[in-house]
């Protein structure tokens, strides 16, 4: 008897380049394992060197590496943030206050 298979996608994007890989994996496969099977580490060796440290999501919702995938799931590999969103908002608010005082 053959193991049931499901179809999933794994995606990764840089500002200048993105890649989507469709693959069939055994039912019960985790998000991390799908990333490894996708072959994206070979295409993005610098960015995806440490697969255990990657932040993953499914359709925009953060998930753990061991999250079991379902048919048609899209595993997204997230890059680290360039800037902390809270710090950026704080800087904008301070700049806005300074403009009001000056004007």
N, C-alpha and C positions, 0 to 999 in steps of 0.2 A: 504494500500500500504506500502510495506517495504522500509526502507531507503537504498539507494545504499551503498554497502560496498566496500572498497578497501583493498588490501593486502600490508602491509609495514613490514619493519624490523627495530628493534631498537638494537643497539650494544653498548657494553661498554667493555673496556679492561684495565686490570692492567698488569704490567710486568709478573706476574706469572699466570694470569687467565683471560679468556675472555668469554663473553656470547653474543649470538645472539638470539633474540626472534622474531619469525614471528607472526604477528597477523593481524586480520581483524578489521578494524575500519570504522566508518561511513565516507562517503565522506565529506570533509570539516574539518576533524580533523587536529588540529595543531600539530607541532612537540613536544611541551611540553606535550600535552595531550597524545600523543602516548607513551612518556617515562613513564608517570604515569600508563597508561594501561598495559605496558609491565611487570610490577612487578619487574623490576630490582632494585628498591629501597629496596625491602625486601632482595635481595641477596647481595647487596652492601650498607648496611645502613650507614656506616661511610663516604663513598665516595660520595653518592648520597642523603645525608640528606636534603639539601636545593635545591629542584628541580628548584626553580625560579632563582638560581644563576648559574645553569649549562650552559656551552658553548656547543652549538649544531651545527651540520652540516648535510648536506645531500650530500652523495658521495664526501666528502672532501671539500665541500664549506660551510663556516660558514653561518648560517641562524639565524633568530630571532625565539624565542620560539613560536610565533604565526603563523609562516609560515605554510600555508595550504599544506598538503601532497598530493602527487599524487600516483597513482597505482605503486607499486614496488619500492617506495622510500626507502632508507636506512638511518634512523636517527642515527647519530653517536654522542655519548656523549664524549666530550673531557675532559681530565684531565688537571689540571693546569701544566704549564711548570715547570720543576725542576730548570732550569737555563735560564736566559734571553739570547736568541740567539745572540743578538748584543754584549752583554758583553763577551760571550764565543769567538766570532770572534775577538774582541779587544784583549783579553788575548792571543790568538794564534798569532796574528800579533806582539804583543809586545815580545812574546817568540821567534818568528822567527828573529826579529831585534836583540835581545840579542845574539842569536846563531851566527848570521853573524859577529857581533862585536868580539865575543870571538874566532872565527875560522879564 
